[in-house]
Amino acid sequence: MACDLWLVPLVDVLCHSPDNPFAEELAEYDRALAEAGQPPVPVFGYVPGLSGEVAPVAGFDYAALHLLRRAYLLQLSGLPVTPVAGVDGDYQQLLEMFEAAAQQAHLVWHFDHAGAYVPVDFPRPVVNETLLAGGGPLGSSHGLLRELEAVAPVLGIDPRNPPPAPTPPARPTRLDEPAADPDDGSGPFARERHVWNALHTAATRSLAQGSMIVFS
């Protein structure tokens, strides 16, 4: 099953537009951030070259996202990170064993096909009842990037010299269709590396451009 990553530029031409399709979500994120003692989602003034257009970044199989989360939890818990062919009860068992750590991880504590990462630096995912009933925990692009850099070495990635940006989907990928194959399909952690690269590209651009990352 496929999952696409999109960047939503947090510019005034989009955020202050009466037709902003993300208005309700952004308002709820601001309320949740305020409850957590954090600043609101930033909105930036328009500059040439940055419009309010939403753009795809990458796509991957969401089962591969679970494999990356599994690798992060294993590494975080001091356990050997070994490749596996697919997601099974091993990942669910890790979530139960290390629930407290999982709920503090921006990479792990996030819904697969909903929710967002915003360019606000806060230590752990923001959660309230409204968020859990809708898009799920709100993540920080800063926190996501830190966690990706932490898990990179066990996947054979140098975070200081990341792979080239992945190829974005040519069109929105339906949930029920297969995801595109990894750009680099070799090696025992090929699927994890593909998702890592997608999320790393999205997080880097989120911080550089002032954009929100959304899943679809």
C-alpha positions in Angstrom: 0.0 0.0 0.0 1.4 3.3 -1.1 2.0 6.5 0.9 3.0 9.9 -0.6 4.8 12.8 1.1 3.8 16.3 0.3 5.2 19.7 1.2 2.7 22.5 2.1 4.5 25.9 1.9 3.4 27.9 5.0 3.2 31.2 3.1 0.6 33.9 3.6 -0.8 33.5 0.0 -1.9 30.1 1.0 -2.4 30.2 4.8 -4.4 33.5 4.7 -6.5 32.6 1.7 -10.2 32.0 2.4 -9.8 28.9 0.2 -7.0 27.4 2.2 -7.8 23.7 2.3 -5.6 23.2 5.4 -7.2 26.0 7.4 -9.0 23.7 9.9 -5.9 21.5 10.4 -3.6 24.5 11.0 -6.0 26.0 13.5 -6.1 22.8 15.4 -2.3 22.5 15.3 -2.0 26.0 16.7 -4.4 25.1 19.6 -2.5 21.9 20.3 0.9 23.7 20.2 -0.4 26.5 22.5 -1.7 23.8 25.0 1.8 22.3 24.9 3.5 25.7 25.6 4.9 26.0 22.0 4.7 28.8 19.4 2.1 28.5 16.6 2.8 27.2 13.2 4.8 29.9 11.5 3.4 31.7 8.4 5.9 33.4 6.1 5.6 36.3 3.8 5.6 35.6 0.1 8.9 35.8 -1.7 9.6 35.3 -5.4 10.1 31.6 -6.2 8.0 30.4 -3.3 4.3 30.1 -4.0 1.4 28.5 -2.1 1.5 25.4 -4.3 1.5 22.0 -2.6 4.1 19.7 -4.1 4.9 16.0 -3.8 8.3 15.0 -2.4 8.4 11.2 -2.6 6.4 8.0 -2.3 7.0 4.7 -0.5 5.2 1.6 0.7 3.9 2.3 4.2 5.1 -1.2 5.3 8.6 0.0 4.6 7.9 3.0 6.9 7.3 0.5 9.7 10.6 -1.2 8.8 12.4 2.1 9.3 10.6 2.8 12.6 11.5 -0.8 13.7 15.2 0.0 13.0 15.0 3.2 14.9 13.4 1.5 18.0 15.9 -1.3 17.9 18.8 1.2 17.8 17.2 3.4 20.4 16.9 0.5 22.8 20.4 -0.7 22.3 19.4 -3.9 20.4 21.0 -5.2 17.2 19.5 -3.8 14.0 19.0 -6.8 11.7 17.3 -6.7 8.3 14.0 -8.5 7.9 11.9 -9.3 4.8 8.7 -7.7 6.0 6.8 -6.4 8.9 5.4 -9.0 11.3 4.7 -9.3 15.0 8.3 -8.3 15.8 7.5 -4.6 15.2 4.3 -4.7 17.2 6.1 -6.4 20.1 8.8 -3.6 20.0 6.0 -1.0 20.2 4.6 -2.7 23.3 8.0 -3.2 24.9 9.2 0.3 24.4 5.9 2.2 24.4 7.2 5.1 26.4 10.1 5.6 24.0 8.0 5.2 20.9 5.5 7.9 22.1 8.4 10.4 22.4 9.7 9.7 18.9 8.6 11.9 16.0 9.6 9.2 13.5 7.5 6.5 15.3 4.6 8.2 17.0 2.8 9.4 13.9 -0.2 8.1 11.9 0.8 6.4 8.6 -1.5 8.3 6.2 -2.5 11.4 8.1 -1.2 14.1 10.5 1.7 16.4 9.8 5.2 17.6 10.7 5.6 21.3 11.1 8.8 23.5 11.2 8.6 24.2 15.0 11.1 22.6 17.3 9.5 20.8 20.2 10.9 17.8 22.1 8.2 15.1 21.6 5.1 14.7 19.4 2.2 16.9 20.5 -1.0 14.9 21.2 -4.5 15.7 22.4 -7.9 14.1 22.0 -8.8 16.1 18.9 -5.6 15.3 17.1 -5.9 11.6 18.0 -9.5 11.6 16.6 -8.3 13.1 13.4 -4.9 13.2 11.9 -3.0 11.8 14.9 0.1 13.2 16.7 1.7 16.4 15.4 5.4 16.0 14.8 8.3 18.4 14.6 10.4 18.6 11.4 13.4 19.4 13.6 12.8 16.3 15.8 12.2 14.1 12.8 15.5 15.2 11.2 17.4 14.5 14.4 16.0 11.0 14.7 16.7 10.3 11.0 20.3 11.4 11.5 20.6 9.2 14.6 19.4 6.0 12.8 21.3 6.7 9.5 24.6 4.9 10.4 23.0 1.5 11.2 21.4 1.6 7.7 24.7 2.4 6.0 23.9 6.1 5.4 26.2 9.0 6.1 23.8 11.8 7.3 26.4 14.4 6.4 26.4 13.1 2.8 22.9 11.8 2.2 21.8 10.1 -1.0 20.4 12.2 -3.9 16.8 13.4 -3.4 14.2 10.7 -4.4 12.1 11.0 -7.5 8.7 12.5 -6.6 5.6 10.7 -7.8 4.4 11.8 -11.2 0.8 11.8 -9.8 -0.9 11.2 -6.5 -0.6 7.5 -5.6 -3.7 5.7 -4.6 -3.7 3.9 -1.2 -4.6 0.6 -2.7 -1.9 0.5 -5.4 1.7 -0.6 -5.1 4.3 2.0 -4.2 7.1 2.8 -6.5 10.2 0.6 -6.2 13.1 2.1 -4.2 15.5 4.3 -6.2 18.4 2.1 -4.9 16.9 -1.4 -4.7 20.1 -3.1 -3.5 21.3 -4.1 0.0 19.7 -5.6 3.1 18.2 -2.3 4.2 17.1 -1.0 0.8 13.5 -0.3 1.8 14.4 1.4 5.0 17.0 3.5 3.1 14.4 4.5 0.6 11.9 5.8 3.3 14.8 7.4 5.2 15.8 9.4 2.1 12.2 10.4 1.4 11.6 11.6 5.0 15.1 13.3 5.2 14.5 15.2 2.0 11.0 16.3 3.2 12.4 17.3 6.6 15.3 19.3 5.2 13.1 21.1 2.7 10.5 21.7 5.4 13.1 23.6 7.5 14.7 25.4 4.6 11.5 26.5 2.9 9.2 26.9 5.9 6.8 24.1 4.8 4.6 21.5 6.5 5.0 17.8 5.7 1.8 15.9 5.2 1.1 12.2 4.4 -1.5 11.0 1.9 
